[in-house]
Amino acid sequence: MGDSREDRLKKAFDCAKAYEMKCTGCAQTAMAGIFDALGTWNDDVFKCASGLADGLGLTGDGSCGALVGSSLVIGYMFGREKKDFEDVLKPMQTYLMVKDLHDRFVAKYGSSRCYDIQKRLMGRTYDLYKKEDLKAAFKSGMVDVCSTLVGTCASMAVDIILDVLENKE
């Protein structure tokens, strides 16, 4: 696979989807796909996303982990550093990029909240701490549905990141 924009977007989608299918953990799998597509890696940032799957800690009650994980990569790449902490305008570019990602995501999925997305895409929500719900989630095809969503979100993030990187050159 080459380094064209289309190749990177496809790589982000394909890698993130494959990671979600094999490893689960939508925040980390989205991040891994983005990192792979951009040819970078940061294990500290990756580790920070460990508890963010399925709407925060498998609760379904927070924002989609793929969206949050993708936002973390944007912050890692473009965010405010400690030396600029008192500069309240410094993170504005990152805010705008994450807002763009959020808006694209919500336009496609109708919400950023995990339970809302589950209901919309699978017709119901799942409490993944309950054995019967976990079995039902797997039986319903949740892994495939979520892996496609993770790949899509990773690709959206790479598109936004490449827009900014290309405009800096």
ABEGO torsion letter per residue (X at the ends): XBABAAAAAAAAAAAAAAAAAAAEGAAAAAAAAAAAAAGBBBAAAAAAAAAABGGEGGAGABBBAAAAAAAAAAAAAABBBAAAAABAAAAAAAAAAAAAAAAAAAAAAGBABAAAAAAAAAGBBBBAABAAAAAAAAAAGAAAAAAAAAAAAAAAAAAAAAAAAAAAX
